[in-house]
Amino acid sequence: MSYEYFDNSDRFTLYDIQDIEYNPWIEVKTIANKGRCIYSKKFIPKGTIIFKDIPHSAIVDNQYKKNICNTCFKLFLESNRHNIITCPSCGEVNYCSEYCKQFSKIDTRHFELECKWIHEFSISYKYQLSEDDRNIVLLILKILARRIYEKKPLVFHNPPISSLPDNAASSALNETNSSNEEISFSNVENLPMIPNEVQDLIDHLDEYLANIKNSNEQEPKEQGKENELLKYSKIWKNDLKKLINTSLIIRNLVIDSIEEGHPNKIINSGFIDSEGDSEMTDFNEEPKDIKEIVERLTDFDLNILRLLCKIRSNYFGLWHTGYKSNLNKPIFEITETMKEEGNNETTKKDDEPTNQYMWCGSAVYLKLSLFNHGCFPNCTTLLEYNINHNDYSYYQGFESDNRLSISIITLRDVPQNSELLITYIPLNQKGHERYHNLKSNWMFPCDCLRCFHEKTNPELTEKIFNDSSCKNSKCSGGLLLPIEPNSNEGICRVCKTISAPLPQSFGPLI
Ligand SMILES: C[S@@+](CC[C@H](N)C(=O)[O-])C[C@H]1O[C@@H](n2cnc3c(N)ncnc32)[C@H](O)[C@@H]1O
């Protein structure tokens, strides 16, 4: 198989595009209020694969663990179900074969710490968390287990906690500005330009801590109307409360394995009772005691909280498009029919598109995490899992042996020195919904060109967006992918409809 491709004058290999430092197309820059950004080094034609990354850590979605192999992520073949091996210790992970089980033993060391932790998690804590948070916990347990068997320090602060004042949380609380100003952006100066470890990823813990510094009730500026600052301040306070709760669950799971002779699960937060259970808290209520709880966190707790914040801001959902030829059977059909009829027969024909994205797992990609968000992004991600050889004749040339590798592909021509953006959210939401989603979860107010132009020329902006998207109203496929470099034909990655011509010019929107 050839991994080479051509762009009129240049010839690059998969090896070149997997590298950021010597990548022919892209470079990393730091921009105020955005942190690290990916920029084009030169003009990039639409439909070019500019970057490819493999996951640092990945987990099968908790919901589909009975359908997907924990090692190779292949959906279980119906003809091969008798070979499925369930981990005898935790009963929580499944392998498609003895080979994958053995691989897991050597590579991810599931049978050492992770297995024990997952087992306890499933017994004691799993049902206290949302589906998303459960997956994040599983991802973090995997990262911690790996860290321990690689004999690397469990330090996720950057700079290391030893160079921070005694109690990092209380000093953060004391140092921050107490005025009612917008929270300033995370300091990325301490992070390397290119992440090599999870601690090199951005997190927003300092903003969360700064936000609770001034936890006195603030009066809305306009009567009857909650001002924006107060609204997000409340959201972030409640978020921090949930994050602390989740981080203490993780702490309780791992502490015995990490600190020998540790006096078991010390409970120093108001959220977890002496049985290790979370207090049932109404998270819509304004937390009253959050400041005090933060001050009681130990350095170890803060470390886990920091890791959690990093993963939450940077993890990727692994979506696949539910094609039988790709995956044998679409996951949702198997699980739905199994639930309803007690078997896994399906009525759909082979290769019939399901028009649905399925979330089959979550993963951390260190370098891919450098891509910022845009609501009309000029790039998209393509998970190897989704590549159907009949549909993406061009892109299949870049397949690697890791089905979870993600390629970044340009959707439009990108001029030199432009920021390369992907999306973090579904793009078919209204402007105010996108703004809220991004500001609540990633702590930035989106001011991308789509958001900007929507205010002055909503009709034109919507037309440009619709012209670039799948025309099938029943399809959730989103922005069309050029079928090959420079092509004016775009393919919908879900329903596979090809539309032409793709709009040539996007005016001021790039
Ligand atoms: C996955 S990281 C992206 C890389 C990040 N800029 C860095 O330096 O590591 C996500 C974070 O980047 C920032 N970010 C992403 N897109 C942004 C945008 N359009 N405007 C401002 N900040 C953005 C936010 O802080 C967000 O939480």
The ligand as an ORCA input file, in Angstrom:
! r2SCAN-3c Opt
* xyz 0 1
  C      -8.604     21.478     22.231
  S      -7.913     22.920     22.887
  C      -7.320     23.727     21.445
  C      -5.865     24.142     21.558
  C      -5.588     25.225     22.560
  N      -5.691     26.529     21.951
  C      -4.209     25.061     23.193
  O      -3.454     26.016     23.293
  O      -3.905     23.939     23.628
  C      -9.408     23.748     23.297
  C      -9.218     25.095     23.947
  O      -8.664     26.039     23.019
  C      -9.291     27.299     23.141
  N     -10.024     27.598     21.883
  C     -10.400     26.720     20.932
  N     -11.024     27.347     19.922
  C     -11.064     28.653     20.245
  C     -11.595     29.816     19.603
  N     -12.213     29.751     18.424
  N     -11.456     31.004     20.236
  C     -10.835     31.095     21.443
  N     -10.307     30.019     22.093
  C     -10.417     28.824     21.508
  C     -10.233     27.194     24.321
  O      -9.540     27.587     25.460
  C     -10.532     25.712     24.393
  O     -10.922     25.286     25.662
*
